[in-house]
Amino acid sequence: MRRLRLCLALLFCFLAASAVKADTVNFTVTINRQEALHTVPVGTVYTGFLHYEGSIDPNFTGYPPIPTSYGFNYPSAPASLADFKWAFLQRHYIGGPLFAGLMYTNYAYPGASFDMIGDLFEIILPNYEEPNAVGYTVGETGTVAYTYTSDPAPAVPEPFSFMLVGTGLVGAWNLRRFHRA
């Protein structure tokens, strides 16, 4: 009986591990207005993504997911989510589409800092910082457009493969036990 429970526990672990899903919010930034810096030409396009665990149903009524990884080809974008002042996914209303919130501050290099909230991207010149806020002057601004990518389903229906192997193991164990008697 102990081995049967062990086999069932292992089967459950395999099924739970194979059911993990992740999706991605892709974004495209287009610079459309110069303010103070005049270092990034109007029309310049940058792209990025925020990857998160789980998937979001349009009728989802809980909290938005937490980003687990990201990429952004803006020249001064940091290498890690940990380097941002804040990085999150949010929505305007329950069931609404997700949008990104990213803020990076670098006082040493003008034009390195940026702020992206929803559909607005700003290259900023920070002048002071508090725990949850940054004071800044706007350099250039741009608009942000989003697309959503659902990770593809595995080519092999893994949960069913594990279940098939598990039931075969349980059946073989029971058959062995039956022949011993």
C-alpha positions as CSV (number, residue, x, y, z in Angstrom):
1,M,0.0,0.0,0.0
2,R,2.9,2.3,0.8
3,R,4.4,1.8,-2.7
4,L,1.0,2.5,-4.3
5,R,0.8,5.8,-2.4
6,L,4.3,6.7,-3.5
7,C,3.5,6.0,-7.1
8,L,0.3,8.1,-6.9
9,A,2.3,10.9,-5.2
10,L,4.9,10.9,-8.0
11,L,2.2,10.8,-10.6
12,F,0.6,13.8,-9.1
13,C,3.9,15.7,-8.9
14,F,4.6,15.0,-12.6
15,L,1.0,16.2,-13.6
16,A,1.4,19.4,-11.5
17,A,4.8,20.2,-13.0
18,S,3.6,19.7,-16.5
19,A,0.6,22.0,-16.1
20,V,2.7,25.1,-15.5
21,K,2.0,27.7,-18.1
22,A,3.4,31.1,-18.9
23,D,2.4,33.9,-21.2
24,T,4.0,37.1,-22.6
25,V,3.0,40.8,-23.0
26,N,4.9,42.3,-25.9
27,F,5.2,46.0,-26.3
28,T,6.4,48.4,-29.1
29,V,7.4,52.0,-28.2
30,T,7.4,54.6,-31.0
31,I,9.0,58.0,-30.1
32,N,6.6,60.7,-31.5
33,R,7.6,63.9,-29.7
34,Q,10.8,65.6,-28.7
35,E,10.7,67.7,-25.5
36,A,14.0,68.6,-23.9
37,L,16.7,66.1,-24.9
38,H,16.5,65.9,-28.7
39,T,18.7,62.8,-28.6
40,V,16.2,60.2,-30.0
41,P,14.7,61.0,-33.4
42,V,10.9,61.1,-33.8
43,G,9.8,57.8,-35.4
44,T,12.4,55.6,-33.5
45,V,10.9,52.3,-32.5
46,Y,12.0,50.0,-29.6
47,T,10.5,46.7,-28.7
48,G,10.3,44.6,-25.5
49,F,8.4,42.0,-23.6
50,L,7.4,41.0,-20.1
51,H,7.0,37.3,-19.4
52,Y,4.9,36.0,-16.6
53,E,3.8,32.7,-15.1
54,G,0.3,31.5,-15.7
55,S,-2.2,32.7,-18.3
56,I,-4.8,35.4,-18.1
57,D,-8.4,34.8,-19.1
58,P,-10.1,37.9,-20.4
59,N,-12.8,37.4,-17.7
60,F,-10.1,36.9,-15.0
61,T,-11.1,38.7,-11.8
62,G,-8.0,38.4,-9.7
63,Y,-4.8,40.4,-9.5
64,P,-2.6,40.8,-12.6
65,P,0.5,38.5,-12.7
66,I,4.0,39.4,-11.6
67,P,6.6,39.6,-14.4
68,T,9.3,36.9,-14.2
69,S,11.6,38.1,-17.0
70,Y,11.8,40.8,-19.6
71,G,13.6,42.2,-22.5
72,F,13.8,45.7,-24.0
73,N,16.0,46.9,-26.7
74,Y,16.1,50.5,-25.5
75,P,19.8,51.3,-25.3
76,S,20.1,51.9,-21.6
77,A,17.5,49.4,-20.4
78,P,18.8,47.3,-17.5
79,A,19.6,43.7,-17.8
80,S,17.4,42.5,-14.9
81,L,13.9,43.3,-13.6
82,A,15.6,43.9,-10.2
83,D,17.3,47.0,-11.6
84,F,14.0,48.8,-12.2
85,K,12.6,51.2,-9.6
86,W,9.4,49.4,-10.3
87,A,8.2,46.8,-12.9
88,F,4.7,45.5,-13.0
89,L,1.8,44.4,-15.1
90,Q,-1.5,46.1,-14.5
91,R,-4.9,46.6,-16.0
92,H,-7.3,49.6,-16.0
93,Y,-10.3,47.4,-15.0
94,I,-11.1,43.8,-14.2
95,G,-11.1,41.9,-17.5
96,G,-9.3,44.6,-19.3
97,P,-6.0,44.1,-21.2
98,L,-2.7,44.1,-19.3
99,F,-0.3,46.9,-19.7
100,A,3.3,47.4,-18.5
101,G,4.7,49.7,-15.8
102,L,8.5,50.2,-15.9
103,M,10.7,52.9,-14.4
104,Y,14.5,53.0,-14.6
105,T,16.5,55.8,-13.1
106,N,20.1,56.5,-13.8
107,Y,21.4,60.0,-12.7
108,A,24.8,59.6,-14.2
109,Y,23.7,59.5,-17.9
110,P,21.2,61.9,-19.3
111,G,18.6,60.1,-21.4
112,A,19.2,56.7,-19.8
113,S,16.3,57.0,-17.4
114,F,12.8,56.2,-18.7
115,D,9.3,55.7,-17.5
116,M,6.6,53.6,-19.2
117,I,3.1,53.4,-17.8
118,G,0.3,52.0,-20.0
119,D,0.4,53.6,-23.4
120,L,2.9,56.4,-22.6
121,F,6.7,56.1,-22.7
122,E,8.9,59.0,-21.5
123,I,12.7,59.4,-21.6
124,I,13.2,61.3,-18.4
125,L,15.8,63.4,-16.5
126,P,15.3,62.5,-12.8
127,N,16.0,65.3,-10.3
128,Y,14.9,63.8,-7.0
129,E,13.8,60.4,-5.7
130,E,11.6,59.2,-2.8
131,P,10.8,55.7,-1.8
132,N,7.8,55.4,-4.2
133,A,8.2,58.4,-6.5
134,V,10.6,60.2,-8.8
135,G,10.6,63.8,-9.8
136,Y,11.8,64.4,-13.3
137,T,11.8,66.5,-16.5
138,V,10.5,64.9,-19.6
139,G,12.9,64.4,-22.5
140,E,11.2,62.7,-25.4
141,T,7.8,60.9,-25.4
142,G,6.3,58.0,-27.2
143,T,3.3,55.8,-27.5
144,V,3.2,52.1,-26.5
145,A,1.3,49.4,-28.3
146,Y,0.7,45.9,-26.9
147,T,0.3,42.4,-28.2
148,Y,-0.1,39.2,-26.1
149,T,1.5,35.8,-26.8
150,S,0.2,32.7,-25.2
151,D,3.0,30.1,-24.8
152,P,2.3,27.2,-27.2
153,A,0.9,23.9,-25.8
154,P,3.5,21.1,-25.6
155,A,3.6,19.0,-28.8
156,V,3.1,15.8,-26.7
157,P,0.2,15.9,-24.3
158,E,2.5,15.4,-21.3
159,P,-0.1,15.0,-18.5
160,F,-1.6,12.1,-20.4
161,S,1.8,10.5,-21.0
162,F,2.6,10.7,-17.3
163,M,-0.8,9.3,-16.4
164,L,-0.4,6.4,-18.8
165,V,3.1,5.5,-17.5
166,G,1.8,5.9,-13.9
167,T,-1.2,3.6,-14.4
168,G,1.1,1.1,-16.1
169,L,3.4,1.1,-13.1
170,V,0.5,0.7,-10.7
171,G,-0.9,-2.1,-12.8
172,A,2.4,-3.9,-13.0
173,W,2.9,-3.5,-9.2
174,N,-0.6,-5.0,-8.6
175,L,0.0,-7.8,-11.1
176,R,3.3,-8.6,-9.3
177,R,1.6,-8.6,-6.0
178,F,-1.3,-10.8,-7.3
179,H,1.2,-13.4,-8.7
180,R,3.0,-13.6,-5.3
181,A,-0.1,-14.7,-3.5
